[in-house]
Amino acid sequence: MTWLSRLTCRPYRLLSEAEWEYAARAGTTTLYSFGDNEAALGEYAWYHTNANGKTHPIGEKKPNAFSLYDMHGNVWEWVEDCDHYSYEGAPTDGTAWTAGDCRYRVVRGGSWLSGPQDLRSANRSRLDSVFRNPDLGFRVGRTLTP
């Protein structure tokens, strides 16, 4: 994010896993930000059923209650956190968990290749940090202080 911060003179970074889930849930405790009804997924997400094998421009589906688009589907989103087997020992303040072996990093949200189970707000996966694929992306956050 250094290049973006230099370009805009504002600090940017990847979201932590906790921040990503908070944003995806948009105040809910349901499977998806819009509820538990999998049949409504097509109104909010690009996934294997409706994506026609490709990513789509942001904003073509409905946003969640925080006005965020594509938190479910379209592309898996890298977060700052290293992968851990469980949340035992994870930071409790919402910051990224960067201790340990960071060869594997967490991705969230599912993609246009995913089924509905992968698009759930709580779903997480891990990938080797050097892995690249057309269904991977990232979401950045702007920090208030440098």
N, C-alpha and C positions, 0 to 999 in steps of 0.2 A: 504494500500500500504506500510505500515511500514515494513512488512516482506520482500517485494521485495527490498525496499530501503536498508535495512540492508544487504541483501544477495549480492547486487551489489555495495553497497557503492555509490549509485546515487539516487537522490530524484525522486520518482514517485507519481502520483496522478491521480484521475479520471479527465477526461476532463470536462470543463464547457459546458453548453448547447451551448453557442455561439461558442466555439472552435470546438465542435462536428459538428455543422452545417457548419462551414467554411471548415472543412476537408471533409465533405460529398459532399458539392457542388463543391469543387475543381475548384473554379473560375467561376462557371456557375450561371445562374439565372433561369435555367430550372427546370422541375419537378424532374428530376434525374440528376446525375452528367454527364451522357452521352447524355442528351437531353430530349425531351418530348415524344419520341416514346416508349410507353409501350411494344410494341412487341419485343423490344431489351432487355427487362429486364432479360430474361433468360441467356443472355451472361454475366451479371454482378452480378446476385443475386440468392440466394437460397430462394424460397418462395413457397407458397402452391402448385403451379402448377408443380414444378420440384424437390422439395426437398425429396420426398418419405418419409415424416413424420419424418425427423431427421435433426440434425445439420450436417455440413460438415467441413472438414479441411479448414483452411484459404488458399486462393491462388488458388483455383480451378476454379474461375471465373476471368474475366478481372478486372484489377484495374482501379481506376479513374485516372484523369489527374495528381493527386498528388502521384500516385503509391500506393494508399491505397486500400486494398482489403476488400470486404464484408461490406462496409459502408451502402449498401442497403441489407436488408434481413439477413439470417442465424440466428442471435440472436438479440433481442432487446438489446440495450446497455444502462446501467445505466450511468447517468451523475451526477455530483456533485450537481446540482441545486435542490432546493426545488420547488415543484409545486406552481404556481400562476395562477390565472384565466386569466390574461393578462400580457403583457410585461410592463405595466405602472409601473414605479418605478424601473425597472430592471437596473442592472449595465450597463453602456455604454462602459466599457473598456474591455469587454470579460471575466471578472472574473465570477465565479459562484455566483448565487443568493442564499445565504444561510440564509437569514433573514426570519423570520416568522415561521409558523408551518411546520416543515420538516418531518412530518409523511409520507407525500406523496412526492415521488421523481420523476423526469422526466426520461423517457426512450425514446430512439430515434432509428430509422433505420428499424423497422419492423423485422420480423423473418421468419423462414421456415413455420410457420403457417399462415402468413399474406398474404393478397391480395395486388395487386399493389398500391392501394391508401395508404396503411400503409408504403410503402417503399419510398415515396416521400421525398426529402431532407428536406422539411419544416415540415413534419409531426412530431408530438410529442404526447406522451401519458404520463399518470401518473400511478404509482402503489404505494401501501402501501410499505414502505421501508423494511418491514419484509417479503414481498412476495417472494417466490422462485418458479421457474418453469424451465423446460428443454429448453425453448426458450429464456432465459435471460442470458446475459453475461455482460461484460464490456470491455472497451478499456482504457488503461492507457497511460498517457503522461509522458515523462521524463522532469523535469524542469531543467533549466540551472543553477539556483541558489537554494541552500537549503532553 
